[in-house]
Every structure is written in C-alpha cells, then in structure tokens.
Amino acid sequence: MWDVSHSNIKDIPVRALDGGDFSLADLTGPLLVVNVASKCGLTPQYSGLEQLQKTYGPRGLTVVGVPCNQFMGQEPGTADEIATFCSTTYGVTFPMLEKADVNGDHRHPLYVELTKKADANGEAGDIQWNFEKFLVAADGAVAERFRPRTEPDAPEVVSAIEAALG
C-alpha cells in the first residue's frame, strides 16, 4: 500500500511508459489524466484524446495516458507493445506513463489523489472502467472528473478544458 498524500497532483512521482524518468511538474499547463487500455470497447477514445492534444496542446494542455490492466485484462501488453499500438493505431503523441493500478490496495499514489474527486453526480471513489478522465488545473489541483463513457470531445469536457486554459 502506498502511503503518500499530495495536494498537488503534479508533485506525485510517476514514470514514463518506457520506465524512464518523467515529471508531471514539468508540464506547466492543465492535464487530462486518463486510464487507458488497448483492448477495450472504449479504446477508440484514443482518437478523441489525441485530437484534444493537437487542438489544445499548443495552448498548454497535456493529455496523459495511464495504461491499466485492472478491467477484464484489457491492457495485457508490455510497455513496448502498448507504445507501438498507440502510435501505429491512433498516432498518439501525448505522454504515456507506466502501467499502474488505479483501484485497490496497490493503487498508484496518483490515483489515490485523483479518486478523491467527485464526478458531476457527486460520486468519488474507485475508477469505474477504462478511459475515466480527470482534468487537473495548471496549479496541480484536480478540477473535474469525467466517467469512462464521456467522450473526449463531449461539450462538458471541452468547456472544462477551455476554462482551465483561461
């Protein structure tokens, strides 16, 4: 069990998909953190996430993918397999972190903090499925939570991103 508490999401230690060093604090604008999977019915959301990165990246937004294999084993691949799938199938250019647990006793510290945020219905707690989205403000505070079936280009996601970008 991780024993870490952070009020600033960007201060939580993470690693890149390839296992190398990565710091969320180096990303100065808002983040859209999403637990992703390659073999899920929602996997086509990668296209929408990449479009958000292309549209809003120049204004400071960074989409951050976090592969997770906790939902029916839908992300079984190695780091190399995940990277290849994302780049060749969806042209993903946004950063991907190493595979992590988002629920349970071994939940990554990033998700310990993210899951404290309630969604639009006032529900906090466990991640429901792949492609749950968290908008993190530039200052590292968790601003919004969007459940898995909310598409990346949904009006509520886009308006929240616009507001976070100022």
Buried (B, 14 or more C-beta within 10 A) or exposed (E): EBEEEBEBBBBBBBBBBEEEEBEBEEBEBBBBBBBBBBBBEBBEBBBBBBEBBEEBBEEBBBBBBBBBBBBEEBBEBEBEEBBEBBEEEBEBEBBBBBBBBBBEEEBBBBBBBBBEBEBEEEEEEEBBBBBBBBBBBBEBBBBBBBBBEBBBBBEEBBEBBEEBBE
